[in-house]
Amino acid sequence: MIRPFRADDLEPVLAIWLAASIRAHDFIAPAFWASKLDDMRDIYLPAAQIWVDEREGEVLGFVALVGDVLAAIFVAPSAQGGGIGSALIEQANTVRERLELTVYSANAACVAFYRRHGFAVISEQLDPHTGHPELAMAWQRD
């Protein structure tokens, strides 16, 4: 069930973000992600509109929007491949006419996921935090 974020979701959401970030970005040292945990807690999540996917009382994924930017979409590694990410992106698509995001070019699985959901590459750039190449992608409701 997808529902709005509640304060008691913070720790499960942070745990999902960290575990999924480390798994999806094996080309970046895990210590980098761990060093950003406080920023996620104190800066990024409070600035976002967030929905979680909760099943049998457990938060298994979340999507965070900041305006028309899909700022984060993460699924617990143990739950990946079960349609949670697709359900979360559909939720985001219902509340926005257009979405933009950035994704690391080396993260082929995520790039393919976004393409399957109608996102197209609009530019390429370097992530200022890591120096790794990333794609800017956009989706527009028909």
Secondary structure, DSSP 8 states (H G I E B T S, - for coil): -EEE--GGGHHHHHHHHHHHHHHHTTTS-HHHHHHTHHHIIIIITTTSEEEEEEETTEEEEEEEEETTEEEEEEE-GGGTTSSHHHHHHHHHHHH-SEEEEEEETT-HHHHHHHHHTT-EEEEEEE-TTT--EEEEEEEE--
